[in-house]
Structure formats: structure tokens, C-alpha cells
């Protein structure tokens, strides 16, 4: 009976998360994104809002030197990217440090975004902001946030962050 119940509960989850030799794979069908991490990462927490319009994932590297936060939001229309970034940068609960340098823009056709480095005396963060651009369809915004103590941030870590960010993508029709 217990096995049947556990099987049923696991079937109810529409987000698939698998761990193995290759690392952590996330394919969130409700928020339409996929993401993979190397084997030296572990999931810490997943939380979804009661309205089912936002979800948050958090991950830690096994050495404890870097954390990742993924926020995904369902939006009714193509969101203005500047407004989305401004809102999250000013959100006191996220406690994002001041931006350190210029934004870098990217455009992948049905989604685009912007990234930047943020820094204070305690933490250095690299944050990617994404928005989907689906005309007459469901749209999403995403935040991919890498957080590390400033003392651990270096060019090698920056390369690793860039590689991991390259694994994140909206999954759109």
C-alpha cells in the first residue's frame, strides 16, 4: 500500500528532477524551462506559490562556495524586461547587492534577457534575467542567480557560472 501511495504521489509531480552521474536535471513543464547542473551540485529547496504562478528552486555546490537560485514567473503577456529587472533589483526580500558594471544583453529569438554582476563586501552575484516573447501565448520571466562569497569569486568561477547559465533555457513551442 505504501509503495502504491508513493508511486501515485510521485506521478502527481509535473516537474521532473533526476540525479545521476551527469548531475541534476530539471525540466519544469509548468514553468516551461530546463536546466542542468554538474554532479557536484545538490538541490536544497523547491517552493511554489499557492496561486501556482511562481516557483523557486535553490541549489548548493557540494563545497558550499556557491549557491544558485532560480525564480520562474507566469505572466499574461510579454513582460517589459527593464521593468522586470528593476522590480527584482529593488525587492528587499531578495537583497540583491548593487550592480558592478554594465548589463550584457542576449537574444535567442523566442526569449531574450540581460545579465550583470552584483557585488558588495560580503557577496558577489551573477544574475541572468530572462523573458519569453510568445505572441498570443503563455509567457514567463526567469531569474537565474549565482551567489558566492566575494572572497571565493574569481575568473575560473566566472567561467563555470557562464557554462552553467548556458544550460538554462525556456522550453517553448
Steps between C-alpha positions, in 0.01 A plus 500: 500500500781737592679439168181567306442824687859616443477412131174692469642807676811499283283481188318814610816705476525661156849625563757235432822502692759233454842450646767273372850488366430801280371715785163662559248537217190718536226508240215707640202450271276747687747788481647383169873496563780250516823515688787269581779511756821299535513207744659711775174690563198412712149633521424678826139608463205543259206725588196589293247772577148407603369659178741283296628812320861492626756243606841519666781246486821520700818297463833482678836388370631215715801706612261766636668784309221579251120496506248533219147634513253460213177700510236444231182704457197448277400829337199589286691677224852568382650674803706816465851378584611830655196504732561138601866568582420821688234323710732216601802723563289711738330205673621519860435130565752406228765733645689532171823702536576801278580431137874495424535599133276496196232256392568247227205436268413179315221404260406143407196574283203391712671619818755763592667635808766689677771410749721692738737464792393630841736551789538620855762431767344165590365346176558507126208391286449441131134530403328414173154640428292334226164567342311303239356675194210280393234691310148380587626242747615435853809697605750472782774696670798341673781598732811281514714618792849379595608604850852459640699663778708779346818331629420191285420685177766474228532469122485119512172510691369759255568257213320220689202730560485586131502129406223419746292798384538366146303192613195705598235553232128556473323211324250662267289379209 
